[in-house]
Amino acid sequence: MQVGLRELNVAKGHILVRQDTVCNYVYFIDKGLTRTYYLKDGKDVTDWLSAENSFACSIISFITRKPDRRIIETLEPSAIFALHYNDLEKLCSKHHDVERLYRHLVSFGLIQLQQKFDDLHFASALQRYKTLMTNNPTIIQRVPLGMIASYLGITQETLSRIRSQY
């Protein structure tokens, strides 16, 4: 069985998934950085940041096969592996190890999303910043501060105050 794993080398600013389209691929970031965001009241809101050795995907769209508002773009020149939904389904039906890996990846993604939801609701802005710096310390040099503030659910002014104290 031929699997359509595609290797992409894309420039900074490349759009992997456009707004209001179906996300047909799960992307593994080998080198580089992506952000997942959506537009709300004319502003973009950063939902997720994916650096090396992580995945980028509009999971809602990928699983439901319905268009989503989220956009995925590269923030740096990136080397990415893309696996199409149909190819993943074929692999899962033929190889139970792949199916198990897919289930673990989805479970891990759900845990990450729940943790982000909990952090936004229960952790202070400082705690969210410290968590980001612990989990991905180079992100502050790689992502514009406005996007980091948006990702953390705080204003850029609050982020500046936290950074000056940290």
C-alpha positions in Angstrom: 0.0 0.0 0.0 1.4 3.4 -1.0 1.0 6.0 1.7 0.9 9.6 0.8 3.3 11.0 3.4 4.4 14.3 1.9 7.5 16.2 2.9 7.0 20.0 2.6 9.7 22.6 2.8 7.8 25.9 3.2 8.7 29.5 3.7 7.7 31.7 6.7 4.1 32.8 6.3 3.0 29.8 4.3 -0.7 28.9 5.0 -1.1 25.2 5.6 -4.9 25.4 6.3 -7.1 28.3 5.2 -10.1 29.6 7.1 -13.4 27.9 6.5 -11.8 24.9 4.8 -11.5 21.2 5.8 -8.2 20.3 7.4 -7.2 17.3 5.3 -3.8 16.7 6.7 -2.1 16.2 10.1 1.2 18.0 10.0 4.4 16.8 11.9 6.8 19.7 12.4 10.3 18.3 11.8 11.9 21.8 11.7 10.3 25.2 12.2 7.2 26.5 13.9 3.5 26.9 13.1 0.7 28.7 14.8 -3.0 27.9 14.7 -5.3 30.9 15.0 -8.7 32.3 14.1 -10.1 35.7 13.5 -12.5 37.3 16.0 -13.8 40.9 15.7 -11.1 41.7 13.2 -8.3 40.5 15.5 -6.4 37.2 15.2 -6.4 35.0 18.2 -3.5 32.5 18.6 -5.0 29.1 19.6 -1.9 26.9 19.4 1.9 27.0 18.7 3.6 23.9 17.3 7.4 23.7 17.2 9.8 20.9 16.3 8.7 17.3 17.1 5.0 18.2 17.5 1.9 18.2 15.4 -0.3 20.9 13.9 -3.8 20.2 12.9 -7.3 21.6 13.2 -8.4 18.5 15.0 -12.1 19.4 14.9 -12.1 19.7 11.1 -9.7 16.7 10.6 -11.9 14.4 12.6 -15.4 15.7 11.6 -14.4 16.4 8.0 -16.1 19.8 8.3 -14.7 23.3 7.6 -13.3 25.2 10.5 -12.4 28.8 11.2 -8.9 28.0 12.2 -5.9 28.9 10.1 -2.5 27.2 10.3 0.5 29.2 9.1 4.3 28.8 9.4 6.1 31.3 11.6 9.5 30.2 10.3 10.8 28.4 7.3 9.7 24.9 8.1 10.3 21.2 7.2 7.0 19.4 7.7 5.6 16.0 7.0 1.9 15.9 6.0 -0.3 12.8 6.1 -3.7 13.0 4.4 -6.8 11.9 6.3 -7.6 9.2 3.8 -4.1 7.7 4.0 -4.2 7.7 7.8 -7.6 5.9 7.7 -6.1 3.3 5.3 -3.1 2.8 7.6 -5.3 2.5 10.6 -7.5 -0.1 9.0 -4.6 -2.2 7.9 -2.1 -1.8 10.8 -3.5 -1.9 14.4 -0.2 -0.4 15.7 -0.9 2.7 13.6 -4.4 2.8 14.8 -3.2 2.6 18.4 -0.6 5.3 17.8 -3.3 7.5 16.3 -5.6 6.9 19.3 -2.7 7.8 21.7 -1.9 11.0 19.7 -5.6 12.1 19.8 -5.7 11.3 23.6 -2.5 13.3 24.1 -4.0 16.2 22.1 -7.2 16.1 24.2 -5.1 16.3 27.4 -3.1 19.2 26.1 -6.3 21.0 25.1 -7.9 20.4 28.5 -4.7 21.6 30.3 -4.8 24.8 28.2 -8.5 25.3 29.0 -7.8 24.7 32.7 -4.8 27.1 32.6 -7.0 29.8 31.0 -9.6 29.4 33.6 -7.7 28.7 36.8 -4.0 29.8 36.4 -2.8 33.4 36.7 -1.2 35.1 33.8 2.1 34.7 35.5 1.6 31.0 36.0 0.6 30.6 32.3 3.7 32.4 31.2 5.9 30.3 33.5 4.3 27.1 32.1 5.0 28.2 28.6 8.6 29.1 29.4 9.1 25.7 31.2 7.6 23.7 28.4 9.1 25.7 25.5 11.8 28.1 26.6 12.9 29.2 23.1 9.4 30.3 22.1 9.9 33.8 23.4 12.7 34.4 20.8 10.8 32.8 18.0 7.2 34.2 18.3 6.1 37.8 18.2 5.0 39.0 21.7 1.5 39.9 20.4 1.0 36.2 19.4 2.4 34.9 22.7 0.0 37.3 24.6 -2.9 36.1 22.5 -1.9 32.4 23.1 -1.7 33.0 26.8 -5.1 34.9 26.8 -3.6 38.1 28.1 -2.9 41.6 26.7 0.5 42.5 25.4 0.8 45.1 28.2 0.3 42.4 30.8 2.9 40.2 29.1 5.4 43.0 29.1 4.8 43.5 32.9 5.2 39.8 33.5 8.4 39.6 31.5 9.9 42.6 33.3 9.3 40.8 36.7 10.3 37.3 35.5 
